[in-house]
Amino acid sequence: MRFTHETLGQRVVFASGEAPAAVAAEVAALGAERVMLIAAPGRAALADRVGAHLPVAVRHDEVVMHVPADVADRARRAARAGSADAVVCVGGGSTTGLAKAVALTTGLPIVAVPTTYAGSEATNVWGLTENGVKTTGADARVLPRSIVYDASLMLDLPVETSVASGLNALAHCIDSLWGPRADPIDQALAGEGIRALALGLPAVAADPAGLQGRERTLYGAYLAAVAFASAGSGMHHKICHVLGGMFDLPHARTHAVVLPHVLAFNAPSAPGAERRIAQALGSPTAGEGLAALRKVLRAPRALRDHGMPEEGIARAVGPVLAAVPDDNPTPVTEENLTALLRAAWEGSEPA
């Protein structure tokens, strides 16, 4: 057994019902005195609760999906104008992504308070979009110093959004099994993440106000993100980043739609990963297990339902081919990639 595994260093606090006090403690530990508080307008009330315990110097609410470069620049200017010495972000992946964009150029430490299962808070990966192209990278400066997970903050997250966000987390797990830097530790984390998500998401769908399902899903989403940060972005995420940037598609729903098609594409060439996924899902095969879970969750099925034009299939093939790692389990060609994208666009069964 020969591999090198890097564990990212951050504090992780699970504190259901205690986010304001927990965030205040993390900010105090940083010694921060002028906090930039980032939250979208829809999370203003929650941001008020968290911010009441903080030395807030800047309040910023311009949060846009896929973090357009001009939006990032305005946030950076706001941080500098307010002489911020730390960033607290309250919200989903887009909010965390904006905080990361600020940290990337300012070096400010981040305390993240997630309200979805996006997982961005546990990775050192940043993303910016400009002229329809989404660029991503990894940088230690964007890894939040602390995460405060409070499952009670997810209780008002609609089931449809919860399902899409949770399946995005599941995609992190599955991509981590064959990512470019995947190792046995990543695979162990991903397997446990799949198991937790497969138990938690149906509980959330059945009882959205139940805390236990939310907590289990949040735990799985965290493990998924840690595995993904180490293993690196595989075929699934390369496809979704290209499509999201090119057509401004909703992030989580795009991942939810594409996932079964990538699994069907790669599983025959990755029998070890396929067995691990199947076992975690409690199913004879990975594909059957994922299909059964998606049926229970009434998962999104077709990219065309979320704004991707049919002519976008051909437009996306070249950029995806250029982005997919060379060691993807199944060799990717223009022909088989076009077939995969068409099936995902139509919402047909994975080949």
Secondary structure as GFF3:
##gff-version 3
##sequence-region A 1 351
A	DSSP	beta_strand	11	14	.	.	.	ID=ss1
A	DSSP	alpha_helix	19	30	.	.	.	ID=ss2
A	DSSP	beta_strand	35	38	.	.	.	ID=ss3
A	DSSP	three_ten_helix	41	43	.	.	.	ID=ss4
A	DSSP	alpha_helix	44	51	.	.	.	ID=ss5
A	DSSP	beta_strand	56	60	.	.	.	ID=ss6
A	DSSP	alpha_helix	69	81	.	.	.	ID=ss7
A	DSSP	beta_strand	86	91	.	.	.	ID=ss8
A	DSSP	alpha_helix	93	106	.	.	.	ID=ss9
A	DSSP	beta_strand	110	114	.	.	.	ID=ss10
A	DSSP	three_ten_helix	120	122	.	.	.	ID=ss11
A	DSSP	beta_strand	125	130	.	.	.	ID=ss12
A	DSSP	beta_strand	133	138	.	.	.	ID=ss13
A	DSSP	three_ten_helix	140	142	.	.	.	ID=ss14
A	DSSP	beta_strand	146	149	.	.	.	ID=ss15
A	DSSP	three_ten_helix	151	154	.	.	.	ID=ss16
A	DSSP	alpha_helix	159	176	.	.	.	ID=ss17
A	DSSP	alpha_helix	184	206	.	.	.	ID=ss18
A	DSSP	alpha_helix	211	231	.	.	.	ID=ss19
A	DSSP	alpha_helix	235	247	.	.	.	ID=ss20
A	DSSP	alpha_helix	251	266	.	.	.	ID=ss21
A	DSSP	three_ten_helix	267	269	.	.	.	ID=ss22
A	DSSP	alpha_helix	271	281	.	.	.	ID=ss23
A	DSSP	alpha_helix	286	297	.	.	.	ID=ss24
A	DSSP	three_ten_helix	303	306	.	.	.	ID=ss25
A	DSSP	alpha_helix	312	323	.	.	.	ID=ss26
A	DSSP	alpha_helix	334	346	.	.	.	ID=ss27
###
